[in-house]
Amino acid sequence: MAYLQMNIFSDTIGMMTGVNVIIPERSDVPPAVLYLLHGLSDDQGAWMRRTSIERYVENKNLAVIMPTTYRGFYTDMANGYNYWTYISQELPEKMHRIFRLSDEKEKTFAAGLSMGGYGALKLGLRMPGSFSAVAGFSSVADVKQKVSASEEYLRVFGSEISEKDDLFSLADALPAQKAPRIYMWCGTEDFLLDGNRRLSSHLKKLGYNIDYSESAGGHQWERWDEQIRKAVEWFGIA
């Protein structure tokens, strides 16, 4: 596998931004694609620094795209930059121009932790025609709850959460049979556990194909390293 640390100019956010990529050095067919999203206090290098993601995908025909949206919540911010447009439209277009990647839905995935878990789940629920499966670990599952208690969330989402940014509303609007497969995990000592339980239960009631689990642990990299390994296998990437 090759590991590339890149800077690209984004027209959407109007500045240079970092993207790290793991990609097979040789492949007879375009590799599958995993968009792997970071948490609130991290950047595009966090997954490589804190987990063994490169080792977990070493023998798979898979490209791992690790972008940054800083603290932008993969959202077109109420007061800030259009990170949703960047992550959902501009970034994939640029990656497919630069690299030879599969454009098949069945070979396109997203995963993330905390803020990135929210971003990955939102990609799946807003763009079900583009993703085969998505995974969220310790996800910020209920942003409505967070906005009422945080000035930072207000800057991102505004005082009233749009339905297109609320995972519960997105799930309600999408027929379950059209949704991608969903993998969710949260630690039993994690401060985000309640939101993950409520969202997973909501998805199950709606008939979504969801694999939700809990195990001991908090909001910590040891658990996320375990979960990205499990999720890569769960995706079924050859």
HELIX and SHEET records of a PDB file:
HELIX    1   1 ALA A   46  ARG A   50  1                                   5    
HELIX    2   2 ILE A   53  TYR A   56  1                                   4    
HELIX    3   3 TYR A   83  THR A   85  1                                   3    
HELIX    4   4 TYR A   86  GLU A   90  3                                   5    
HELIX    5   5 LEU A   91  ILE A   98  1                                   8    
HELIX    6   6 LYS A  105  LYS A  107  5                                   3    
HELIX    7   7 MET A  115  ARG A  126  1                                  12    
HELIX    8   8 VAL A  143  VAL A  147  1                                   5    
HELIX    9   9 GLU A  151  PHE A  157  1                                   7    
HELIX   10  10 GLU A  163  ASP A  165  5                                   3    
HELIX   11  11 LEU A  167  ALA A  173  1                                   7    
HELIX   12  12 ALA A  176  LYS A  178  5                                   3    
HELIX   13  13 LEU A  193  LYS A  205  1                                  13    
HELIX   14  14 TRP A  221  PHE A  235  1                                  15    
SHEET    1   A 8 ALA A   2  SER A  10  0                                        
SHEET    2   A 8 MET A  15  ILE A  23 -1                                        
SHEET    3   A 8 LEU A  62  PRO A  67 -1                                        
SHEET    4   A 8 ALA A  32  LEU A  37  1                                        
SHEET    5   A 8 THR A 108  LEU A 113  1                                        
SHEET    6   A 8 ALA A 133  PHE A 137  1                                        
SHEET    7   A 8 ARG A 181  GLY A 187  1                                        
SHEET    8   A 8 ILE A 210  SER A 215  1                                        
END                                                                             
